[in-house]
């Protein structure tokens, strides 16, 4: 048992007066390429990372849910029984509170017609919040595993991902695609995955030998509820409608040009759509690079992706641009891009193994000269998806 599990068990016993019965974890993820394509029915290329949300729990005989968070330091209590009415109470705050993700997960299970027993949970996580590494999806997927486990139920990983997405869409208020939740729920140890967001098909592929994935957290935070994320999604939906397709996955550059000429799309909408169409092509090409072991070509595609996210989709920021530019200037770096929804968070870089330690150090030093933010750089391997973990 690792130190973190021991600390969580101790916190559980302190909060609830007994030992937990079981534990589950769900990882964050980094997306190598394929950004803002998931809700456009397109392709993504994520992998799970070695940072996760860990929950220990014990079932209850009533319908009370009690949750202790090590990071938030407060105890959240709510009820999942019929006396609470049709919906579990949601925080009235504009920003999504951490407990809203947990309440949303309970709510979607009730909407599935399940009569839930209560649960005592203690949780901790080391996925940086607001970093673009899917801390919210990790929390949702881990929570669903715990709630199901406490009620003696099992769902497929794909169904858990769909329920987690629904909780975030309808309860938290972030109109996200399936990328984050499916990555956390279904990832394969040691593999990246080509994700078809239309069919939810996942095709694993190993990273090229001799290359490391380096994540750099800029320290710049954003909340997606307040950001322009939902606006970007609306622009994509409007673009698809103007082109006469259900989603931008089915759009072409020629079709976009025709729509612009006919006055169906303004210049801003065309730029948004151009990124999505090009990004889908880049992602499929990147998967081919993985299967053939061509790290250099993969790095070039990552660079192109960042440029489009900055100039056409306009979801980058100065901190992300600086971090990726510094990364590309350092020895051993094959490519670097922002990862996640944008407006802050992290970059992901592909770096030769022998250069990775010096790369991480030099990247941090150079970035700190430009920005006085609590940044971090770390190398990660591709981790396994969510599931139970031993308590002893």
C-alpha angles and dihedrals in degrees: 000000000000127000094255092056090048091052091048093049090051091049090049092052092047092050100041107021097239142067123269119251101211145007137214135183136197124191132225118236142221120213111220091195138335106083124183088000098104098077088044091063089251139126133287134181108211135157131193117250134219092259122086152154114263122199129185116191150170125206119241129213093226131054099261120121117202120184128187117192118198091205099045095040094212135105117236119201128186139146131245097190128110092258089076093067127233098321135036112242114267125206113263091218117113092227114070109253118217091247092056090070090055094045090048091055091051090047095054091049089053089049086057086063096255121148102217130208117213127261141201112222137179117191142184133176139189098193102113111247117244091007101119091250095110103255090160094052090049090052092047096047093045091048092052090050090051095046092048092046092050089054096046093249135132128196129182117266090246093054091048089052092051092049091048090051091049091051091054094043100046104024107030093033102234111130094213128160126237098266100098099042095043091049093051094044101041109027120137123224111255095005140099115214134223101221120202102202092196098056097018088231113158122204115187123217130177122238114253113272116261095028131109131202111229121193119200118194109208093201089233109128132202136177112223093212090062096035129085092261095110090045092055091050091051090051090053092049091050090050092052091050092051090051093048095241130119094233137003090253086082095048126103133204090244091053090051091051091051092049091050092049090050091051094245094124131036123224095265093051091049091054092051092049094045090058093052094047092048093043092055089055092046092051095053089047090049091055089054088052090055094050091049095041094239102151095166093059091045090054092052090053090051090053091050090049092055092050092054093045089052100042106026108025091031098210099125126092138202093271094052092045092050093047094050093044092052090048093053090051094057126091116264097022114129097180144340136196144161113269129205129025093318135222087113137336127092146344125216122213134188109222135175111255095238091053098044100093094048090040092056093048096046093045091054093047095049094045093050089058088063104035132034095211134126095259129168137192125201141162118234139190124214107273133203123264127257126302147113121315129198119263094202 
